[in-house]
Structure formats: structure tokens, C-alpha cells
Amino acid sequence: MELKNKNVFVTGSTRGIGLAVAHKFASLGANVVLNGRSEISEDLLAQFADYGVTVVGISGDISNGEDAKRMVAEAIENLGSVDVLVNNAGITNDKLMLKMSEEDFERVLKINLTGAFNMTQAVLKPMSKARQGAIINMSSVVGIMGNIGQANYAASKAGLIGFTKSVAREVAARGVRVNAIAPGFIESDMTDAIPEKMKDAMIAQVPMKRIGQAEEVAEVAAFLASQEYLTGQTIAIDGGMTMQ
């Protein structure tokens, strides 16, 4: 898929990996929908002024099915189509299993997994009708290997991988491709707050001995969106943490 002039909806794109993904697509000439639960600020929209593309801010709750449909309809009304959906929005709520409540578990799944379901279902009909489109689900290495204190997060991210493969099989013949990205230890506001000693221990688990950058994840997203014969795959960008 040629990305220039295509329309890309990136959920959870006000900061971190989502924002880097939005910038990457805009730099390649794609129009972008910035999304978050709160209203998208003018300052954030202004970051995209030099790309020469259309950037629209659409806020809403992806965990609510009706809200997801409304946001996709609004994107299509503004841009004409949604050619690429990046299901990036997600949360963590880390606790050891013995201390995790049912609400702690369900809340993370509701946003990370059900949110991706809602958004994917909302775009599939118009994508299938157009017989082209790309959906990219942001999973995690935690969904591949698990992590202490993250049973809820791991379940949601592992679920996204299975979801990706199932939907990819359903819509491949209609020209719609569905893939997942599993980022590893990526620099963010959250990692900046980790004590240096703990951060060093985490980096020690990475064969490449460094933290990844959000921009590197964004490169993979753009690659997956552009490849016409690639579907149902999960690409781990993790410095070798999950290599087999």
C-alpha cells in the first residue's frame, strides 16, 4: 500500500508510541486521526503543521462500542475513509495475582483487548467494501513471555495476538491485512521514572543492551501498513528479548 494520501487512525496517539506512530505516517504523506479519551489540544495538532497533511483530533472511549463506531464514522466524514487503523491505546494496572481484584483484571482487558475489538469491528465493513486496508494491533513482549505483576496486561496483549490471527484469516480474501507489533523495553515517560538500578537490570535482559525508541516501533508500523502480502503476523521489536 502506498501510504501517501492514505488516512490513518491511531488510537491512544497523544503521547508515547502512539504519537510517534502518528508522526511517522504523517511524514510519509498520510492524513492522520489523533485520538485520546480527552479533547485533542491545539498544541498537539500544531506539531503536524509542517507535514502538509490533514490531521484531525477525535476523542472518545474505545472501550465503548457505540463510541468506537461514532469515532470511525467521524473520521470517515472528515477524511473520506480509514485506510489504516493502529490499535495502540492501552493501560496497565500492575498488581500481584493474589492482590488483583476482578475489577483490576477486567478494566485492563476492557481497554486493551475489547477496545481493539470495538475499533476493528467499526472499520472492517468499510475496509472490506473498499477491498483494501491495514489493521495493526499493538501487543507487547509481555503477551509472549508474561511478567510478574502483569497477569491482566499479559492476558490482554496475548489476547491481541490471537485476535490478530483470527481476524486476519477472516478478511484476507477481502484485501484487508491484520498484523501485530510486540514492543519490548521502549523509552517512555514510564521508563524515565524507573530507578537507574532497576532500569539497568531490565536492560541486562535485552541482548542488544539498550532501550528501544518509540520511533523504532513506528517504523515497524509503517512497514506493516505498506506490505501488501503480509498478514496474520506478530513482529517483536525488542532488541532480541523473545528470539527463538
Stockholm file with secondary structure:
# STOCKHOLM 1.0

chainA/1-244         MELKNKNVFVTGSTRGIGLAVAHKFASLGANVVLNGRSEISEDLLAQFADYGVTVVGISGDISNGEDAKRMVAEAIENLGSVDVLVNNAGITNDKLMLKMSEEDFERVLKINLTGAFNMTQAVLKPMSKARQGAIINMSSVVGIMGNIGQANYAASKAGLIGFTKSVAREVAARGVRVNAIAPGFIESDMTDAIPEKMKDAMIAQVPMKRIGQAEEVAEVAAFLASQEYLTGQTIAIDGGMTMQ
#=GR chainA/1-244 SS CCCTTCEEEETTCSSHHHHHHHHHHHHTTCEEEEEESSCCCHHHHHTTGGGCSCEEEEECCTTSHHHHHHHHHHHHHHHSCCCEEEECCCCCCCCCGGGCCHHHHHHHHIIIIIHHHHHHHHHHHHHHHHTCEEEEEECCTHHHHCCTTCHHHHHHHHHHHHHHHHHHHHHGGGTEEEEEEEECSBCSHHHHTSCHHHHHHHHTTSTTCSCBCHHHHHHHHHHHHHCTTCCSCEEEESTTTTCC
#=GC SS_cons         CCCTTCEEEETTCSSHHHHHHHHHHHHTTCEEEEEESSCCCHHHHHTTGGGCSCEEEEECCTTSHHHHHHHHHHHHHHHSCCCEEEECCCCCCCCCGGGCCHHHHHHHHIIIIIHHHHHHHHHHHHHHHHTCEEEEEECCTHHHHCCTTCHHHHHHHHHHHHHHHHHHHHHGGGTEEEEEEEECSBCSHHHHTSCHHHHHHHHTTSTTCSCBCHHHHHHHHHHHHHCTTCCSCEEEESTTTTCC
//
